[in-house]
C-alpha cells in the first residue's frame, strides 16, 4: 500500500515518514472546537441597548450607596489616643522607661448613648505586621499543640526560637511582640456620687471560632497546664509565661483569645484588633449611657521608639459590620458616573441622529 508522506513536514521538523506506516500530520483534528467553528454570540452595541444599561446601573447603585452610607454614619464610634507623646497627656509620664509599671487615666465624654452590643478595640499605627519575615516567624505545629514542635520549634522562629537554651513557647516574632496593655473602663455616675461604676468587659468570644477550636490547641496531657509546658520558656518580651495568660483554663495557654487575635496579622500598618465585648443587659437601658467616663490604662506596650501610636476605640456595629463609609461612597460614585454617562450619551445620540436624518432628507 502506498504511503502518503509529506516531505515538507519532515523539513519543517514534523514527524519522520516510516516505510510501510501511516502518514502522520500536525494538522489539528477536524472538530468544531479545534477548528474554531463553535457557535459564538457577538453583541451589537447600539444606543437602544447601551443607554438603558447605564441608567439602570445608576438607578440601582445610587440608592444602595445611600443606604450603606447612612447605615455607616448611624454607627456610634469614639476613639481615644493614649500614646502620650503630647506633654499635656496623662500618659506622657509612661514614656519614661524608669516608670514601671505605669498607670494613667484619660477622661472622656459620650455625647450620645451606645445601644446594642459595644466592641472595644485597641488600635496601632505605623506597626508593619505585614512584613514578610515577621509574618513567617511562627510555628503553626507548635501552636496546634504538637508535643515535638513544642520542644523543637521551627527555624522560622529565629531569633525567637530559643532563650537560655530552652525552647520558647510560643516562638517567633509575632508572639514575642504581643500587645499587653491593660484597658479598664469606668462610668462616672454623677457629680453627687463620684464613685465610678466599672464596665464589665467580656474577655471571651473575641476570636474566630476556627482559630479557637481548630488552629490553636494546648499541648495534650493530664494535669495542670504548667506541667504540659514544662521544659519551655516564655518569649523574651513577655512579662509572664503563656500558661499564666488567664485564670480560666478554657482561655489560657495557646487558646487564650487575646493571644489568638494578635496572631492573626494585619494587612496594613494602621489597624485595630478586638480587645473586649460589652454586652447589652436588657432592652430598657443602653449599653453605655451618655455621660462621663474614664479609661484606666496599664501602660506596658512601647510604641514611641518606632513613631507608632496607640488608641482605644469603642464602636457599635450594624448588619454591614463596623463603621466604614468607603463602600457607600464607592456605590454612589459608580452609580453617579454611570447615570451621568447615560445622560451625555443620550444627548450625543439625539443630536447626531437628528443631524443624520436631516442630511438624508436633504439628499433625497
C-alpha positions as CSV (number, residue, x, y, z in Angstrom):
1,X,0.0,0.0,0.0
2,X,1.4,3.4,-1.0
3,X,2.1,5.8,1.8
4,X,1.2,9.5,1.5
5,X,4.2,11.2,3.1
6,X,4.6,15.0,3.0
7,X,8.3,15.9,2.6
8,X,7.6,19.4,3.8
9,X,6.6,18.1,7.2
10,X,10.0,16.4,7.6
11,X,11.8,19.6,6.6
12,X,9.7,21.7,9.0
13,X,10.5,19.4,11.9
14,X,7.4,17.3,11.6
15,X,7.4,13.5,12.3
16,X,9.6,11.3,10.1
17,X,8.0,9.1,7.5
18,X,8.2,5.5,8.3
19,X,8.2,3.0,5.4
20,X,5.0,0.9,5.5
21,X,3.5,3.1,8.1
22,X,0.6,5.5,8.1
23,X,1.1,9.1,7.2
24,X,1.5,11.5,10.2
25,X,0.4,15.1,10.2
26,X,0.4,18.0,12.6
27,X,-3.0,19.2,11.4
28,X,-5.5,19.5,14.3
29,X,-8.4,17.2,14.3
30,X,-11.4,18.2,12.3
31,X,-13.6,19.1,15.2
32,X,-15.6,22.3,15.9
33,X,-13.5,23.1,18.9
34,X,-10.1,22.6,17.4
35,X,-11.1,24.2,14.0
36,X,-12.7,27.1,15.8
37,X,-16.1,26.6,14.4
38,X,-18.0,26.8,17.7
39,X,-21.1,29.0,17.6
40,X,-20.5,32.4,19.1
41,X,-22.6,35.4,20.0
42,X,-21.3,38.9,19.3
43,X,-23.4,41.6,20.8
44,X,-24.1,44.6,18.7
45,X,-23.8,47.7,20.8
46,X,-26.5,50.2,19.9
47,X,-27.9,53.3,21.6
48,X,-31.1,51.2,22.4
49,X,-29.1,48.7,24.4
50,X,-26.2,50.7,26.0
51,X,-28.2,53.7,27.3
52,X,-30.7,51.7,29.3
53,X,-27.8,49.8,30.9
54,X,-26.1,53.0,32.1
55,X,-29.4,54.3,33.6
56,X,-30.3,51.0,35.3
57,X,-26.8,50.8,36.9
58,X,-27.1,54.4,38.1
59,X,-30.6,53.9,39.5
60,X,-29.6,50.7,41.3
61,X,-26.2,51.7,42.7
62,X,-27.1,55.2,43.9
63,X,-29.9,54.1,46.3
64,X,-27.8,51.2,47.6
65,X,-24.9,53.5,48.2
66,X,-27.0,56.0,50.1
67,X,-28.4,53.2,52.2
68,X,-25.0,51.8,53.1
69,X,-23.6,55.3,53.8
70,X,-26.5,56.3,56.1
71,X,-26.2,52.9,57.9
72,X,-22.4,53.5,58.4
73,X,-23.0,57.0,59.8
74,X,-25.5,55.7,62.3
75,X,-22.9,53.5,63.9
76,X,-21.6,55.1,67.1
77,X,-17.8,55.2,67.5
78,X,-15.4,57.0,69.7
79,X,-11.6,56.9,69.5
80,X,-9.2,57.8,72.3
81,X,-5.5,58.2,71.5
82,X,-3.4,57.4,74.6
83,X,0.1,57.3,73.1
84,X,1.2,60.0,75.5
85,X,3.6,61.9,73.2
86,X,1.9,65.3,74.0
87,X,3.2,66.9,77.2
88,X,-0.3,67.5,78.3
89,X,-1.4,63.9,78.0
90,X,-1.9,61.9,81.3
91,X,0.1,59.1,79.7
92,X,3.1,61.2,78.9
93,X,4.8,60.1,82.1
94,X,4.7,56.5,80.9
95,X,7.1,57.2,78.0
96,X,10.0,57.1,80.5
97,X,11.4,53.5,80.9
98,X,12.0,54.2,84.6
99,X,8.3,54.3,85.4
100,X,7.4,50.6,85.6
101,X,4.6,49.7,85.9
102,X,2.9,52.8,84.7
103,X,-0.9,53.5,85.1
104,X,-2.6,56.5,83.5
105,X,-6.2,57.7,83.3
106,X,-7.9,59.5,80.5
107,X,-11.3,61.2,81.0
108,X,-13.8,61.4,78.1
109,X,-17.5,62.0,77.5
110,X,-20.1,60.1,75.5
111,X,-22.4,62.7,74.0
112,X,-24.9,60.0,72.9
113,X,-25.7,56.6,74.3
114,X,-24.4,53.4,72.7
115,X,-27.2,50.9,72.0
116,X,-26.7,47.2,71.4
117,X,-23.5,45.3,71.9
118,X,-20.4,47.5,72.1
119,X,-17.0,46.4,70.8
120,X,-13.8,47.7,72.4
121,X,-10.7,47.7,70.1
122,X,-7.1,48.6,70.5
123,X,-5.5,50.3,67.6
124,X,-1.9,50.6,66.5
125,X,-0.3,52.8,63.8
126,X,3.0,52.6,62.0
127,X,3.2,48.9,63.0
128,X,4.1,46.7,60.0
129,X,2.6,43.3,60.8
130,X,2.6,42.6,57.1
131,X,6.5,42.4,56.8
132,X,7.4,39.1,55.1
133,X,9.8,37.8,57.8
134,X,7.5,38.9,60.6
135,X,4.5,37.0,59.1
136,X,6.6,33.8,58.7
137,X,8.0,34.0,62.2
138,X,5.8,31.4,63.8
139,X,5.4,27.7,64.2
140,X,1.8,26.5,63.4
141,X,2.6,23.0,64.5
142,X,3.6,24.3,67.9
143,X,0.5,26.5,68.2
144,X,-1.6,23.4,67.3
145,X,-0.3,21.6,70.4
146,X,2.2,19.3,68.7
147,X,4.5,18.0,71.5
148,X,7.6,17.6,69.3
149,X,7.2,21.1,67.9
150,X,6.8,22.5,71.4
151,X,10.3,21.4,72.4
152,X,11.8,21.8,68.9
153,X,10.4,25.0,67.4
154,X,10.7,25.7,63.7
155,X,13.8,27.6,62.4
156,X,11.3,30.2,61.0
157,X,11.1,31.5,64.6
158,X,14.7,32.7,64.7
159,X,15.9,34.7,66.5
160,X,13.0,34.0,68.9
161,X,13.3,30.2,68.7
162,X,15.3,29.5,72.0
163,X,16.3,31.5,75.0
164,X,18.9,30.4,77.6
165,X,19.0,27.0,75.8
166,X,15.3,26.4,76.3
167,X,12.7,26.4,73.6
168,X,10.4,29.4,73.5
169,X,6.6,28.8,73.7
170,X,5.1,30.4,71.7
171,X,8.1,31.1,69.5
172,X,8.5,33.7,66.8
173,X,8.4,37.5,66.3
174,X,4.6,37.7,66.2
175,X,4.1,36.1,69.6
176,X,7.1,38.0,71.1
177,X,5.5,41.4,70.1
178,X,2.1,40.6,71.5
179,X,0.1,43.7,72.7
180,X,0.0,43.7,76.5
181,X,-1.6,47.0,77.6
182,X,-4.5,46.6,80.1
183,X,-7.6,48.7,79.5
184,X,-10.3,49.2,82.0
185,X,-13.5,51.3,81.5
186,X,-15.4,53.1,84.3
187,X,-18.6,55.2,84.3
188,X,-18.8,58.3,86.5
189,X,-22.5,58.2,87.6
190,X,-22.9,61.8,88.5
191,X,-21.2,64.7,90.4
192,X,-23.0,64.0,93.6
193,X,-22.0,60.3,93.5
194,X,-18.3,60.3,92.4
195,X,-17.9,56.6,92.9
196,X,-17.2,55.1,89.5
197,X,-19.0,52.1,88.1
198,X,-16.8,49.6,86.4
199,X,-18.0,48.5,83.0
200,X,-17.9,44.7,82.6
201,X,-15.6,43.8,79.7
202,X,-16.0,40.3,78.3
203,X,-12.7,38.6,77.5
204,X,-14.1,35.6,75.6
205,X,-15.9,35.5,72.3
206,X,-13.5,37.9,70.5
207,X,-11.6,35.3,68.4
208,X,-12.7,33.4,65.3
209,X,-14.3,30.1,66.1
210,X,-12.0,28.2,63.7
211,X,-8.9,29.8,65.3
212,X,-10.1,28.9,68.9
213,X,-11.2,25.3,68.2
214,X,-9.1,24.2,65.2
215,X,-5.8,26.2,64.6
216,X,-4.8,26.8,68.3
217,X,-4.6,24.0,70.9
218,X,-2.7,23.4,74.1
219,X,-0.3,20.5,74.4
220,X,-2.1,17.2,75.2
221,X,-1.7,15.6,78.5
222,X,-3.0,15.3,82.0
223,X,-2.6,17.6,84.9
224,X,-2.1,21.3,85.2
225,X,-1.3,23.4,82.1
226,X,2.0,24.4,83.6
227,X,3.1,20.8,83.6
228,X,2.3,20.5,79.9
229,X,4.5,23.4,79.1
230,X,7.4,22.1,81.2
231,X,10.8,22.4,79.6
232,X,9.9,25.6,77.7
233,X,10.4,29.3,78.5
234,X,8.3,32.5,77.9
235,X,9.0,34.8,74.9
236,X,11.7,37.4,75.6
237,X,9.4,40.4,75.8
238,X,6.6,38.8,77.8
239,X,6.1,39.5,81.5
240,X,4.7,36.1,82.3
241,X,4.6,32.6,80.6
242,X,1.9,31.5,78.2
243,X,0.2,29.3,80.8
244,X,-0.5,32.3,83.0
245,X,-2.3,34.5,80.5
246,X,-5.7,33.9,82.1
247,X,-7.1,32.3,85.3
248,X,-9.7,30.3,83.4
249,X,-8.5,27.1,81.8
250,X,-10.6,27.4,78.7
251,X,-9.0,30.8,77.9
252,X,-5.4,30.1,78.9
253,X,-2.2,29.0,77.1
254,X,-2.3,28.8,73.3
255,X,-6.1,29.1,73.3
256,X,-6.1,32.5,75.1
257,X,-8.3,34.7,72.9
258,X,-6.2,37.8,73.3
259,X,-3.2,35.8,72.0
260,X,-5.2,34.3,69.1
261,X,-6.5,37.7,68.0
262,X,-2.9,39.1,68.0
263,X,-1.6,36.2,66.0
264,X,-3.9,37.0,63.1
265,X,-1.6,39.5,61.5
266,X,-3.0,42.8,60.0
267,X,-2.5,43.7,56.3
268,X,-1.9,47.4,56.8
269,X,0.4,49.3,59.1
270,X,-2.6,51.1,60.8
271,X,-5.0,48.6,62.2
272,X,-7.3,47.7,65.1
273,X,-7.9,44.4,66.9
274,X,-10.8,43.4,69.0
275,X,-10.0,43.6,72.7
276,X,-13.2,43.2,74.7
277,X,-17.0,42.9,74.3
278,X,-19.6,44.9,76.2
279,X,-22.8,43.0,76.0
280,X,-26.2,44.7,76.4
281,X,-28.0,43.6,79.5
282,X,-31.6,44.5,78.6
283,X,-33.6,46.5,76.1
284,X,-34.7,49.1,78.7
285,X,-31.3,50.6,79.2
286,X,-28.5,51.5,76.8
287,X,-25.3,49.5,76.9
288,X,-23.2,52.7,77.5
289,X,-25.4,55.6,78.6
290,X,-24.3,59.2,77.7
291,X,-22.2,60.7,80.4
292,X,-18.7,61.0,81.8
293,X,-16.3,58.0,81.6
294,X,-12.6,57.4,82.3
295,X,-10.2,54.9,80.8
296,X,-7.7,53.3,83.1
297,X,-4.6,52.1,81.3
298,X,-1.8,49.9,82.5
299,X,0.8,51.2,80.0
300,X,3.2,48.3,79.0
301,X,3.4,48.3,75.3
302,X,6.2,50.7,73.9
303,X,5.5,52.3,70.5
304,X,7.4,55.6,70.8
305,X,10.7,54.1,69.5
306,X,9.2,53.5,66.0
307,X,6.9,56.6,66.0
308,X,3.9,54.4,66.5
309,X,0.6,55.5,68.1
310,X,-1.9,53.6,70.3
311,X,-5.6,54.2,70.7
312,X,-8.7,52.7,72.2
313,X,-11.9,52.5,70.1
314,X,-15.5,51.9,71.3
315,X,-17.9,51.0,68.5
316,X,-21.3,49.6,67.8
317,X,-22.0,47.5,64.6
318,X,-24.8,47.1,62.1
319,X,-25.8,44.5,59.5
320,X,-22.8,45.6,57.4
321,X,-20.3,45.4,60.2
322,X,-18.3,48.3,61.7
323,X,-18.1,51.9,60.7
324,X,-16.8,52.2,57.1
325,X,-18.2,54.9,54.8
326,X,-16.0,53.8,51.8
327,X,-18.4,51.2,50.4
328,X,-21.3,53.6,50.4
329,X,-19.2,56.3,48.8
330,X,-18.0,53.8,46.1
331,X,-21.5,52.8,45.2
332,X,-22.7,56.4,45.0
333,X,-19.7,57.4,42.9
334,X,-20.1,54.5,40.4
335,X,-23.8,55.0,40.1
336,X,-23.4,58.7,39.6
337,X,-20.8,58.2,36.9
338,X,-23.0,55.6,35.1
339,X,-26.0,57.9,35.2
340,X,-24.0,60.9,34.0
341,X,-22.5,58.9,31.1
342,X,-26.0,57.8,30.2
343,X,-27.2,61.4,30.0
344,X,-24.2,62.5,28.0
345,X,-24.6,59.6,25.5
346,X,-28.3,60.2,25.2
347,X,-27.7,63.9,24.3
348,X,-25.0,62.9,21.8
349,X,-27.1,60.2,20.2
350,X,-30.1,62.6,20.0
351,X,-28.1,65.3,18.4
352,X,-26.3,63.2,15.8
353,X,-29.3,61.1,14.9
354,X,-31.3,64.2,14.1
355,X,-28.4,65.6,12.0
356,X,-28.1,62.3,10.2
357,X,-31.9,62.2,9.5
358,X,-31.8,65.8,8.2
359,X,-28.9,65.1,5.9
360,X,-30.6,62.0,4.5
361,X,-33.8,64.1,3.8
362,X,-31.9,66.8,2.0
363,X,-30.0,64.3,-0.1
364,X,-33.2,62.7,-1.1
